[in-house]
């Protein structure tokens, strides 16, 4: 029997289990259609593996099957999570959790399913009355002193996806040892173990009362309210891209004192189909098309967009020629941390021991700022659970004042433990007001940073490899890079290599030293003699391998150098792509 025939037989055997009475008729009909179809492609994709409950939860395409997001895969994940909570908090009289969801198709259904299963297991579920931003889920867990939480969201993934994020009692996504503990419990669950019939007495609907205290807390991170008072008419264009940001971000901006906020009308419509965009991702310029249309019409000062679960923020501003340009995630993080450090010092709010955090793939210019300003900066793995870990490690000893990552996520406070576009949009508006108060734009502010700390250009290349064959290709690419690491990239010698899977730093002469990180991760980094940094890692949530490229140029002196440095960086990126066979 060849490999393909064997795979089909395995998938058919697994699919037939989904024809049992444990599944509803609609599911059984869909599975039977796959079995009857001569083309077994869909059957294989839906059943070749179980949708894996990873360290962050679940994420996948919605549909029928063991490798799809549906009430049964969500149900088994929740039953396993409930079993773990009952073991971990066995001495607690009543365990409680928060259940939240975004705007996506089936998100409310999945959230209600989650709440029902927790309650059926004797666990109290605080269920939000409607969609809410991801950071508010984190906030509510802490505010209500819950032991855990679940947020049904696929963040900025395409419309066919949904997901399930698991949170612990600190409001952060689950880390060791609980991550593997939950995974073990989830893997032990069968469909017949799932208690779908909820206990209404253990489900409490929450909403506006949490919104109010959440917005009040966010207001406390405002650094310079007098600047906002002077620039209250700042012209802001905002879009939630049909998602949860519409519930909180306009309110927060108004609460901070901004009186001229224009929301993109077409995208203030809640929709899991995201009808006005190709992809609901503020990292993609296309998603800001309608916002830029409105910004040009009203001569706005800034454009802001949040993704469907309102944890990431993208933005655009005018350059020195009056043209609207997109500001990438690295630049946004740079602006946030530069402003926080600069203005906390200027207003006397900076304290000894205050620290910032960035992820290992985020621009190194942030470290240069921190070093020059004598502020502690910490590097951590990609994902805000690692930034949350740094906050927790220093709780009561040092104050976290901000941290972010290149993928448009930022957290400016410690009362939430996940990236937060609600506070980020509010603070971003304050930074824009500060710039305008000094006769500048955000672009001018960015040029000032480059002039003082050196120019940096960051490019992320996503190589998409869908399905089982794609997963195999991505795995092999990482093996090949490890077995045969590059000695030069784009014409520049590699002087340091970091392998986060073996936790080893290797110099060009072959000498090694240990890499101090809390655990291993499938990430490779190469640092070149000219300051170029390249990071490679498979995505943990999507079928792709990601290459993060950072080009440095210390010849930048004034804004007049920007176009020249950008052109040189673009040429360097092409050379790097050729070196790594990414063309």
C-alpha positions as CSV (number, residue, x, y, z in Angstrom):
1,X,0.0,0.0,0.0
2,X,1.5,3.3,-1.0
3,X,1.6,6.3,1.3
4,X,-1.3,8.2,-0.3
5,X,-3.6,5.1,-0.2
6,X,-2.6,4.5,3.4
7,X,-3.4,8.2,4.3
8,X,-6.8,8.0,2.6
9,X,-7.6,4.8,4.5
10,X,-6.7,6.4,7.8
11,X,-8.7,9.5,7.1
12,X,-11.8,7.5,6.0
13,X,-11.6,5.4,9.2
14,X,-11.4,8.6,11.3
15,X,-14.2,10.3,9.3
16,X,-16.6,7.3,9.9
17,X,-16.3,7.9,13.6
18,X,-17.9,11.3,12.9
19,X,-21.1,9.5,11.6
20,X,-22.0,8.4,15.2
21,X,-25.0,9.7,17.1
22,X,-22.6,12.0,19.1
23,X,-22.6,14.4,16.1
24,X,-25.5,16.5,14.6
25,X,-27.1,15.7,11.3
26,X,-25.5,18.6,9.4
27,X,-22.1,17.5,10.5
28,X,-22.8,13.9,9.5
29,X,-24.1,14.9,6.1
30,X,-21.0,17.0,5.4
31,X,-18.7,14.1,6.5
32,X,-20.6,11.6,4.4
33,X,-20.3,13.9,1.3
34,X,-16.5,13.9,1.8
35,X,-16.4,10.1,2.1
36,X,-18.6,9.7,-1.1
37,X,-16.5,12.2,-3.1
38,X,-14.0,10.5,-5.5
39,X,-11.7,13.4,-4.9
40,X,-10.3,12.8,-1.4
41,X,-8.5,16.2,-1.1
42,X,-11.1,17.7,1.3
43,X,-11.4,14.5,3.3
44,X,-7.6,14.5,3.8
45,X,-7.4,18.2,4.8
46,X,-10.3,17.8,7.3
47,X,-9.1,14.5,8.9
48,X,-5.4,13.9,8.3
49,X,-4.7,15.2,11.8
50,X,-6.6,16.5,14.8
51,X,-6.7,20.3,15.1
52,X,-3.9,20.6,17.6
53,X,-4.4,22.3,20.9
54,X,-1.1,24.1,21.2
55,X,0.3,26.4,23.8
56,X,-2.0,29.2,22.8
57,X,-5.1,27.1,22.1
58,X,-6.7,26.3,18.8
59,X,-6.8,28.0,15.4
60,X,-8.0,26.7,12.1
61,X,-10.4,26.8,9.2
62,X,-14.1,26.4,10.2
63,X,-15.9,23.2,9.0
64,X,-16.6,19.6,9.7
65,X,-13.8,17.3,10.7
66,X,-11.1,16.7,13.3
67,X,-8.8,19.2,11.7
68,X,-11.4,22.0,11.6
69,X,-12.9,24.5,14.0
70,X,-16.4,23.4,15.0
71,X,-18.4,22.9,18.2
72,X,-16.9,19.4,18.6
73,X,-13.2,20.4,18.4
74,X,-14.0,23.4,20.6
75,X,-16.0,21.2,22.9
76,X,-13.2,18.7,23.4
77,X,-10.7,21.5,24.0
78,X,-13.0,23.1,26.6
79,X,-13.7,19.8,28.4
80,X,-10.0,19.1,28.6
81,X,-9.4,22.7,29.9
82,X,-12.2,22.2,32.5
83,X,-10.7,18.9,33.6
84,X,-7.3,20.6,34.2
85,X,-8.8,23.5,36.1
86,X,-10.7,21.2,38.4
87,X,-7.4,19.3,39.1
88,X,-5.3,22.4,39.5
89,X,-7.8,24.3,41.7
90,X,-9.3,21.3,43.5
91,X,-9.4,23.1,46.9
92,X,-11.3,26.1,45.5
93,X,-15.0,26.1,46.3
94,X,-16.0,27.7,43.0
95,X,-13.7,28.0,40.0
96,X,-14.6,30.8,37.6
97,X,-13.6,31.8,34.0
98,X,-14.3,34.6,31.5
99,X,-15.6,33.8,28.1
100,X,-15.2,36.3,25.3
101,X,-15.5,36.3,21.5
102,X,-14.9,38.4,18.4
103,X,-17.0,39.3,15.4
104,X,-16.3,36.2,13.3
105,X,-18.8,33.8,11.9
106,X,-19.7,31.2,14.6
107,X,-17.8,33.1,17.3
108,X,-20.9,33.6,19.4
109,X,-21.9,30.0,18.9
110,X,-18.5,28.7,20.0
111,X,-18.4,31.1,23.0
112,X,-21.8,29.9,24.2
113,X,-20.7,26.3,23.7
114,X,-17.6,27.1,25.8
115,X,-19.7,28.7,28.6
116,X,-22.1,25.8,28.6
117,X,-19.4,23.2,28.9
118,X,-17.6,25.0,31.7
119,X,-20.9,25.4,33.6
120,X,-21.8,21.8,33.0
121,X,-18.6,20.9,34.8
122,X,-19.4,23.1,37.8
123,X,-17.3,26.0,36.8
124,X,-18.8,29.5,36.8
125,X,-18.6,31.2,33.4
126,X,-18.7,35.0,33.0
127,X,-19.9,35.4,29.4
128,X,-19.7,38.7,27.6
129,X,-23.1,39.9,26.2
130,X,-21.5,40.5,22.7
131,X,-18.2,40.7,21.0
132,X,-15.4,42.4,22.9
133,X,-11.7,43.2,22.3
134,X,-9.2,40.5,23.2
135,X,-7.5,42.8,25.8
136,X,-10.8,43.2,27.6
137,X,-11.0,39.5,28.1
138,X,-7.5,39.6,29.8
139,X,-8.6,42.6,31.9
140,X,-11.8,40.9,33.0
141,X,-10.0,37.7,34.2
142,X,-7.9,39.9,36.5
143,X,-10.7,42.2,37.5
144,X,-13.1,39.4,38.4
145,X,-10.4,37.3,40.1
146,X,-11.0,34.3,37.8
147,X,-8.8,31.3,37.4
148,X,-8.8,31.3,33.6
149,X,-10.5,32.5,30.4
150,X,-11.2,31.7,26.8
151,X,-11.4,34.1,23.9
152,X,-12.9,32.8,20.7
153,X,-11.0,34.6,18.0
154,X,-8.8,34.1,15.0
155,X,-7.3,37.5,15.3
156,X,-6.4,38.9,11.9
157,X,-6.6,35.6,10.0
158,X,-8.7,35.3,6.8
159,X,-12.5,35.0,7.1
160,X,-12.6,31.2,6.9
161,X,-10.7,30.9,10.2
162,X,-11.6,30.9,13.8
163,X,-9.7,30.2,17.0
164,X,-9.7,29.6,20.7
165,X,-7.2,31.4,23.1
166,X,-6.7,30.0,26.5
167,X,-5.8,32.3,29.4
168,X,-4.6,31.7,33.0
169,X,-5.6,33.6,36.2
170,X,-3.0,36.3,35.6
171,X,-4.8,37.3,32.4
172,X,-2.0,36.1,30.2
173,X,-2.1,33.3,27.6
174,X,-1.1,30.0,29.2
175,X,2.6,29.3,29.9
176,X,4.5,26.3,31.3
177,X,3.7,24.1,33.2
178,X,0.0,24.7,32.6
179,X,0.3,24.8,28.8
180,X,1.5,21.2,28.6
181,X,-0.8,20.1,31.4
182,X,-3.9,21.4,29.6
183,X,-2.7,19.9,26.3
184,X,-2.4,16.5,28.0
185,X,-6.0,16.8,29.3
186,X,-7.4,17.9,26.0
187,X,-5.7,15.0,24.2
188,X,-7.2,12.5,26.6
189,X,-10.8,13.7,25.8
190,X,-13.1,11.9,23.4
191,X,-16.4,13.4,22.0
192,X,-18.4,11.2,24.4
193,X,-16.7,12.9,27.4
194,X,-17.9,16.4,26.5
195,X,-20.6,17.8,28.7
196,X,-22.5,20.1,26.3
197,X,-25.6,20.7,28.4
198,X,-24.9,23.9,30.3
199,X,-26.0,24.9,33.8
200,X,-27.7,28.3,33.4
201,X,-27.2,29.1,37.1
202,X,-23.4,29.1,36.6
203,X,-23.4,31.4,33.5
204,X,-23.4,35.2,34.3
205,X,-23.7,37.6,31.4
206,X,-21.3,40.6,31.7
207,X,-20.9,43.7,29.6
208,X,-21.0,47.5,30.3
209,X,-20.0,47.3,33.9
210,X,-16.6,45.8,32.8
211,X,-16.3,48.2,29.9
212,X,-16.6,51.2,32.2
213,X,-13.8,50.2,34.6
214,X,-11.6,49.0,31.7
215,X,-11.8,52.4,30.0
216,X,-11.2,54.1,33.3
217,X,-8.0,52.1,33.8
218,X,-6.8,52.8,30.2
219,X,-7.2,56.5,30.9
220,X,-4.6,56.2,33.6
221,X,-1.8,55.5,31.1
222,X,-2.1,59.0,29.5
223,X,1.2,60.7,30.0
224,X,0.5,64.3,29.1
225,X,-3.2,65.3,29.2
226,X,-2.3,68.9,28.7
227,X,-1.1,68.2,25.2
228,X,-4.4,66.4,24.4
229,X,-6.3,69.4,25.8
230,X,-4.4,71.7,23.4
231,X,-4.8,69.4,20.5
232,X,-8.3,68.0,21.2
233,X,-9.3,68.8,17.6
234,X,-6.7,66.4,16.2
235,X,-8.3,64.9,13.1
236,X,-8.3,61.1,13.6
237,X,-9.7,58.5,11.1
238,X,-10.3,55.1,12.7
239,X,-11.5,51.8,11.3
240,X,-12.3,48.6,13.3
241,X,-12.3,46.5,10.0
242,X,-15.7,45.2,11.0
243,X,-14.4,44.0,14.3
244,X,-14.5,44.4,18.0
245,X,-12.6,47.7,18.1
246,X,-15.9,49.5,17.3
247,X,-17.1,48.7,20.8
248,X,-14.3,50.4,22.8
249,X,-11.8,52.4,20.7
250,X,-14.0,55.4,19.7
251,X,-15.2,55.5,23.4
252,X,-11.6,55.5,24.7
253,X,-10.5,58.2,22.3
254,X,-13.4,60.4,23.4
255,X,-12.7,59.6,27.0
256,X,-9.1,60.8,26.6
257,X,-10.3,64.1,25.2
258,X,-10.2,63.7,21.5
259,X,-13.2,65.4,19.9
260,X,-12.7,64.9,16.2
261,X,-12.7,61.2,15.6
262,X,-14.1,60.0,12.3
263,X,-15.0,56.3,12.0
264,X,-15.1,54.7,8.6
265,X,-18.8,54.1,8.1
266,X,-18.7,51.0,5.9
267,X,-16.4,49.2,8.3
268,X,-18.3,50.0,11.5
269,X,-20.6,47.2,10.4
270,X,-20.1,44.1,12.5
271,X,-19.3,41.2,10.0
272,X,-17.4,38.0,10.1
273,X,-17.3,38.1,6.3
274,X,-15.2,41.3,6.3
275,X,-16.9,42.5,3.1
276,X,-14.9,45.6,2.4
277,X,-11.4,44.0,2.6
278,X,-9.5,41.2,1.1
279,X,-7.9,40.4,4.5
280,X,-8.9,42.0,7.9
281,X,-5.2,42.6,8.8
282,X,-4.0,46.2,9.5
283,X,-0.5,45.0,8.4
284,X,-1.8,44.9,4.9
285,X,-2.1,48.3,3.2
286,X,-5.1,47.2,1.3
287,X,-7.1,47.0,4.5
288,X,-6.6,50.8,5.1
289,X,-8.0,51.8,1.6
290,X,-11.3,53.2,2.8
291,X,-9.7,54.9,5.8
292,X,-7.2,56.6,3.6
293,X,-10.0,57.7,1.3
294,X,-11.7,59.4,4.2
295,X,-8.4,60.8,5.6
296,X,-7.6,62.5,2.2
297,X,-11.1,63.9,2.1
298,X,-10.9,65.5,5.5
299,X,-7.2,66.2,5.6
300,X,-6.7,64.1,8.7
301,X,-3.7,64.0,10.9
302,X,-3.6,60.2,11.4
303,X,-5.3,57.0,10.3
304,X,-5.6,54.1,12.7
305,X,-7.0,50.6,12.2
306,X,-7.5,47.7,14.6
307,X,-7.7,44.0,13.6
308,X,-11.0,42.0,14.2
309,X,-10.2,41.2,17.9
310,X,-8.7,44.7,18.5
311,X,-5.3,43.6,19.9
312,X,-3.2,45.0,17.0
313,X,-3.1,48.5,15.6
314,X,-1.9,49.7,12.2
315,X,-1.5,53.3,11.2
316,X,-0.8,55.8,8.4
317,X,0.4,59.4,8.4
318,X,1.6,62.0,6.0
319,X,5.2,62.3,5.0
320,X,7.2,65.5,4.3
321,X,5.6,65.7,0.8
322,X,2.1,65.5,2.2
323,X,1.6,61.9,0.9
324,X,-0.1,59.3,3.0
325,X,2.3,56.4,3.9
326,X,1.9,53.3,6.0
327,X,3.9,53.0,9.2
328,X,5.0,49.4,9.8
329,X,4.8,47.5,13.1
330,X,8.5,48.1,14.0
331,X,8.2,51.8,13.4
332,X,5.0,51.9,15.5
333,X,6.6,50.1,18.4
334,X,9.6,52.4,18.0
335,X,7.4,55.5,18.2
336,X,5.5,54.2,21.3
337,X,8.6,53.4,23.3
338,X,10.5,56.5,22.3
339,X,7.5,58.6,23.4
340,X,7.0,56.7,26.6
341,X,10.6,57.0,27.6
342,X,11.0,60.6,26.5
343,X,7.8,62.0,28.0
344,X,7.9,60.0,31.2
345,X,11.3,61.6,31.8
346,X,10.0,65.1,30.8
347,X,7.0,64.9,33.1
348,X,8.9,63.4,36.0
349,X,7.1,60.1,35.9
350,X,10.1,57.8,35.1
351,X,11.2,55.8,38.1
352,X,14.4,53.8,38.8
353,X,13.7,50.2,37.8
354,X,11.2,51.0,35.1
355,X,11.7,48.6,32.1
356,X,10.5,47.9,28.6
357,X,10.2,44.7,26.6
358,X,10.5,43.8,22.9
359,X,10.5,40.5,21.1
360,X,13.6,39.1,19.6
361,X,12.4,39.8,16.0
362,X,11.6,43.4,16.7
363,X,13.9,46.3,15.6
364,X,17.2,46.7,17.5
365,X,16.9,50.5,17.3
366,X,14.7,50.1,20.5
367,X,17.7,48.7,22.3
368,X,19.8,51.6,21.2
369,X,17.2,54.1,22.6
370,X,17.0,52.1,25.9
371,X,20.8,52.0,26.2
372,X,21.3,55.7,25.6
373,X,18.4,56.6,27.9
374,X,19.7,54.1,30.6
375,X,16.4,52.2,30.6
376,X,16.4,48.4,31.0
377,X,15.2,46.6,27.9
378,X,14.4,42.9,27.8
379,X,14.2,40.6,24.8
380,X,11.7,37.8,24.7
381,X,10.1,35.3,22.3
382,X,7.4,36.3,19.8
383,X,4.0,36.4,21.5
384,X,2.6,38.6,24.2
385,X,2.5,35.7,26.7
386,X,6.3,36.2,26.9
387,X,6.0,39.9,27.5
388,X,3.4,39.1,30.2
389,X,5.9,36.7,31.7
390,X,8.4,39.5,32.1
391,X,5.8,41.7,33.8
392,X,4.9,38.9,36.2
393,X,8.6,38.2,37.0
394,X,9.1,41.8,38.2
395,X,5.7,42.4,39.7
396,X,6.0,44.4,42.9
397,X,9.8,45.0,42.3
398,X,10.0,46.9,39.0
399,X,7.4,48.7,36.8
400,X,6.7,47.7,33.2
401,X,6.1,50.8,31.1
402,X,5.6,49.4,27.7
403,X,6.4,46.6,25.3
404,X,5.7,45.5,21.8
405,X,6.4,43.4,18.7
406,X,6.9,43.9,15.0
407,X,3.5,42.4,14.2
408,X,1.6,45.6,15.2
409,X,1.0,44.6,18.8
410,X,1.7,46.9,21.8
411,X,0.9,46.9,25.5
412,X,1.4,50.1,27.5
413,X,0.1,48.9,30.9
414,X,0.3,46.0,33.3
415,X,-3.4,45.6,34.2
416,X,-3.9,43.8,30.9
417,X,-1.6,40.9,30.0
418,X,-2.1,40.7,26.2
419,X,-1.5,43.2,23.4
420,X,-4.1,46.0,23.5
421,X,-5.2,48.1,20.5
422,X,-7.7,50.1,22.7
423,X,-4.9,51.6,24.8
424,X,-2.5,51.6,21.9
425,X,-4.9,53.7,19.7
426,X,-5.4,56.2,22.6
427,X,-1.7,56.5,23.3
428,X,-1.0,56.8,19.5
429,X,-3.4,59.7,19.3
430,X,-1.6,61.3,22.2
431,X,1.8,60.9,20.5
432,X,0.3,62.5,17.3
433,X,-1.0,65.3,19.5
434,X,2.4,65.8,21.0
435,X,4.1,65.9,17.6
436,X,1.5,68.5,16.4
437,X,2.0,70.5,19.5
438,X,5.6,70.8,18.5
439,X,4.8,71.7,14.9
440,X,5.6,68.2,13.6
441,X,3.9,65.1,12.2
442,X,4.4,61.5,13.3
443,X,6.6,61.1,10.2
444,X,8.8,64.0,11.4
445,X,9.0,62.4,14.8
446,X,10.1,59.1,13.2
447,X,12.8,61.0,11.2
448,X,14.0,62.6,14.4
449,X,14.5,59.1,15.9
450,X,16.4,57.9,12.9
451,X,18.6,60.9,12.9
452,X,19.5,60.3,16.6
453,X,19.7,56.5,16.6
454,X,20.3,55.4,13.0
455,X,18.0,54.3,10.2
456,X,16.5,50.9,10.2
457,X,14.3,49.2,7.5
458,X,12.4,46.1,8.4
459,X,10.8,43.7,6.0
460,X,8.9,40.5,6.8
461,X,8.6,37.8,4.1
462,X,5.9,35.2,4.6
463,X,6.4,32.0,2.6
464,X,3.0,30.3,2.6
465,X,2.8,26.5,2.5
466,X,-0.8,25.3,3.1
467,X,-1.9,21.8,4.0
468,X,0.1,18.7,5.0
469,X,2.6,18.9,2.2
470,X,3.2,22.6,3.1
471,X,3.8,21.7,6.8
472,X,6.3,19.1,5.7
473,X,8.1,21.6,3.5
474,X,8.4,24.2,6.3
475,X,9.8,21.6,8.6
476,X,12.4,20.6,6.0
477,X,13.4,24.2,5.4
478,X,14.2,24.7,9.1
479,X,16.2,21.4,9.1
480,X,18.2,22.5,6.0
481,X,19.0,25.9,7.6
482,X,20.3,24.2,10.7
483,X,22.3,21.6,8.9
484,X,23.8,24.2,6.5
485,X,23.7,27.7,8.1
486,X,24.6,30.6,5.8
487,X,28.1,32.1,6.2
488,X,27.2,35.3,4.3
489,X,23.9,36.8,3.4
490,X,23.3,39.5,0.8
491,X,27.1,40.1,0.6
492,X,27.6,40.5,4.3
493,X,29.4,38.1,6.6
494,X,27.4,36.4,9.3
495,X,29.2,37.1,12.5
496,X,26.8,35.6,15.0
497,X,24.2,32.9,14.7
498,X,21.6,32.1,17.4
499,X,19.6,28.9,17.5
500,X,16.8,29.1,20.0
501,X,16.0,25.4,19.6
502,X,19.4,24.3,20.9
503,X,19.9,27.6,22.9
504,X,23.3,28.2,21.3
505,X,25.1,31.3,20.1
506,X,27.7,30.5,17.5
507,X,30.4,33.1,16.4
508,X,32.0,33.2,12.9
509,X,35.0,31.3,14.2
510,X,32.9,28.4,15.4
511,X,33.1,29.2,19.1
512,X,29.8,28.8,21.0
513,X,28.2,29.9,24.2
514,X,24.8,29.2,25.8
515,X,21.7,31.4,25.0
516,X,19.8,32.4,28.1
517,X,16.1,32.0,27.4
518,X,13.3,30.4,29.5
519,X,12.7,27.6,27.1
520,X,13.5,26.5,23.6
521,X,11.8,27.7,20.4
522,X,12.1,26.9,16.7
523,X,13.8,30.1,15.7
524,X,17.0,30.9,14.0
525,X,18.8,34.3,13.8
526,X,21.8,35.5,11.9
527,X,23.5,38.8,12.7
528,X,25.8,40.2,10.0
529,X,28.8,42.5,10.1
530,X,26.9,45.4,8.6
531,X,24.2,45.3,11.3
532,X,21.7,43.3,9.2
533,X,19.6,40.9,11.4
534,X,17.6,38.0,9.9
535,X,15.2,35.9,11.9
536,X,13.5,32.7,10.7
537,X,10.6,30.9,12.3
538,X,7.5,28.9,11.3
539,X,4.3,30.6,12.2
540,X,2.6,29.1,15.2
541,X,-0.9,30.0,14.0
542,X,-0.8,30.0,10.1
543,X,0.7,27.7,7.4
544,X,3.7,29.8,6.7
545,X,7.4,30.3,7.5
546,X,8.4,33.9,8.4
547,X,11.6,35.7,7.5
548,X,12.2,38.9,9.5
549,X,14.8,41.1,7.9
550,X,16.3,44.3,9.5
551,X,18.7,46.5,7.5
552,X,20.7,49.1,9.3
553,X,22.2,52.4,7.9
554,X,24.1,54.8,10.1
555,X,24.6,57.3,7.3
556,X,21.1,58.8,8.0
557,X,21.5,62.4,9.2
558,X,18.3,64.2,8.3
559,X,14.9,63.5,6.7
560,X,16.4,64.3,3.3
561,X,18.4,61.0,3.6
562,X,15.2,58.8,4.0
563,X,14.5,58.0,0.3
564,X,18.2,57.2,-0.3
565,X,18.4,54.9,2.7
566,X,15.1,53.2,1.8
567,X,16.4,52.6,-1.8
568,X,19.6,51.1,-0.5
569,X,17.7,48.9,2.0
570,X,15.4,47.7,-0.8
571,X,18.4,46.6,-2.8
572,X,19.9,44.9,0.2
573,X,16.6,43.0,0.8
574,X,16.6,41.7,-2.8
575,X,20.2,40.5,-2.3
576,X,19.2,38.7,0.9
577,X,16.2,37.1,-0.8
578,X,18.5,35.8,-3.4
579,X,21.0,34.4,-0.8
580,X,18.2,32.6,1.0
581,X,16.5,31.4,-2.2
582,X,13.3,33.3,-1.4
583,X,12.8,34.7,-5.0
